[in-house]
């Protein structure tokens, strides 16, 4: 069994574990059947063949990301295959460029929040923005702003000495 890479950058192949292949084989086929556009269905047919081979080529990684972003929130994988399969596909998503980017953003937010450890919280303020919302966390020592939108949560800025 091939050991999956930790993550894949743009232009790189994505190796699949046997557990990932097993779940994806069924899910890609089911997803492809829902598509009305023949060109899109063909791309997912190509993805299905790649999954069977155990490696997703660079030109199909984006299609895999899109499918995972659409099916994971529905809980279908959990209902059909169980929580272990769902976690395997979530880990797979985090190895894709978009998933790795989201995971990096979460690490940055967590690091920024860790900087507030021991501070006294003075206020929390949500503000709507054109893209989503911002959350401003004020302490006696600093003000931390997080951006929250469809792309996730991102560290925006920290002002000290406020």
Number of C-alpha atoms within 10 A of each C-alpha: 8 10 9 17 14 13 18 21 15 12 12 15 18 23 24 23 18 16 13 21 21 16 18 24 17 15 20 22 16 12 16 20 12 9 13 9 9 10 10 13 17 13 16 23 17 16 25 23 16 18 26 16 12 21 20 23 17 15 14 19 24 16 17 22 18 12 17 20 15 11 16 16 10 10 13 13 22 15 11 13 15 12 13 12 19 21 15 17 21 16 16 25 24 20 22 24 19 20 20 19 15 18 16 14 17 16 14 16 20 13 12 19 14 10 13 18 9 8 12 11 15 12 11 13 11 14 11 12 11 6 11 14 17 20 18 19 19 22 19 14 14 17 20 21 21 20 22 20 15 8 13 12 19 21 21 16 12 15 11 11 8 9
